[in-house]
């Protein structure tokens, strides 16, 4: 059976994060009952102000009892783990355990896990954490498994700081790694549209794994060129020393005072991307959505328009 927007309770974790930003408005228009999990009081107040009818819960995803309470009464979840968190794998295990219990004791129907493209890349610590969570999800039962769908997005094009660059008289893009290495990208609006479709259609996507990209592999040199076309001026690329790039990435992902254990993930990620690219195809995403994916140029134009509108 597909979802019931009137009665189903949909849980979204990391509800103050990047993935949730375009996802929640779509879900709020569709579903009457939402439970949104956040990690801080500040995030709870902000999300509650945006979605006053939702049940916004401040909780610790690393605590199994808190996770069990979070899943109580839930029909389906969109689970995003705390990426780069030093207990990311354990958080995933606790979520799956809670969902299994709610399947037996309640009315839980569908576990949607937002993982990562090519989770088998063990040298990337953030990928490796998700690989273990995927395995635990696949082994979630014997006679009866959790009904799951695994979404595998690639790098977020939304991490490109187009609004910051748009405000500069002489635009400079601080590349996180070698800008000549090509990577596939996904627009978070595309990812959100897939997430809603999967939650809506439910059983049509049980036990599916979807590699999700909006683009073919694109080097950052081309992204900077696309930004330049949207701005009408050249965007110069700057590659800072390795230590500075690690610090910047860690603060973007983890906040101003990141856990030293989690910084290892940032270091590994940058070193890996200096040599390799995370490559995928938009074909699966486009098949799911029934339309073309958002292109780099389209995204840059929208970003520049948003930046200029905010200054007007």
Buried (B, 14 or more C-beta within 10 A) or exposed (E): EEBEBEEBBBBBBBBBBBBBBBBBEBBBEBBBBBBBBBBEEEBBEBBBEBBEEBBBBBBBBBBBEBBBEBBBBBBBBBBBBBBBBBBBBBBBBBBBBBBBBBBEEBEBBBBBBBBBBBBEBEEBBBBBBBBBBBEBBBEBEEEEBBBBBBBBBBBBBBEBBBBEBBEEEEBEBBBBBBBEBBBBBBBBBBBBBBBBBBBBBBEEBBEEBBBBBBBBBBBBBBBBBBBBBBBEBEBEBEBEEEEEBBBBBBBBBBEEEBBEEBBBBBBBBBBBBEEBBBBBBBEBBBEBBEEEBBBBBBBBBBBBEEBEEEEE
